[in-house]
Amino acid sequence: MRALFIALAGVAAAGVAASGNAASGAAREGPKMPHVSWQPEAPRQGDPLLLELRAGGSVQRVRGRFLGRRVEFFRWGPGRWRALAPIPAGTRPDRHRLRLTLWDASGRRRTLTRSIGVAEADFPTSELSVDPKFTRPPAAVRPRIRRERRRIRRAWQDTGPTRWWRAPFLRPLKSPRTSVFGVRRLFNGKLRSRHNGVDLDGKIGDPIRATNHGRVVLAGDLYYTGRCVFIDHGYGLFSVYFHMTDLRVKEGEVVHKGQIIGTVGESGRVTGPHLHFGIKLLGAYVDPERLLALDFGPEVAPDPVAAAAPGNGVPAAGGGAPPQASEAVGGSASE
Ligand SMILES: [Zn+2]
């Protein structure tokens, strides 16, 4: 199955590349291959970085390394590869090296490097009136908190090389933002914590929608986050939704973009109803609004939920290969 997929994708890519060269004047000039680009063009701390490689049809696999993380690329149409990589909020504002490794069909490998400048994000600060160490939860709930931390850690492991998401990402709640990503919480001038998502205003019971297609890897009622949902979108990308009133999905369920997954509430450690919406990418939180703002251009792959689980909501065993296979076919057809 795997071999067939590679062979099909290879043939399709070669065909499209040839006709593309014949048809367009721009192609005659020949874009310098391989070509690496990224968005935002001038990234800053807390950004999700959309990387793109144009490398022609012979490349079979691409892997990157950026800010100490391994970044696996996925196909985005013939000869095109993409990946999302995090720039954690605490990244040093400086130039950082992106290293790409490209494999061709015979297993030959070459590497490329680029230097990407990261600007300072100027996160707002808020001064805490009480040192967090004096607001520790009572001893009785600490075992529960430890159990929940383990459960969350397991959920972060539950991802794989299936791209469930389809461009673009949706805002889960159409209401004003009440707190931005990255707010630095200081006590006596020292950084104690950081706001690792955005808060969206809402009334109890307002419907919350999945930002994209994915698989629910955690749905439960936890001490800090209250009633919450964690969705894996593939390739290490997760969205999280906290403090809900009720949950409309279960762990293991495949959800589609825009599906109602729960309602606004004030469960967990909060002072009023709102949605905390977070995006975690390869182990680091990034600014959800910067993910929503990325311009992916036209999506190249068909809807993975329709393909994997007809009738919706039926879990595809093990995350499933169908979206991968159909992705390659759809990609070649649409360019
Ligand atoms: Zn929040």
Residues whose N, C-alpha, C, O or C-beta is under 5 A from the ligand:
A	BS01	ZN	V198 D199 H276
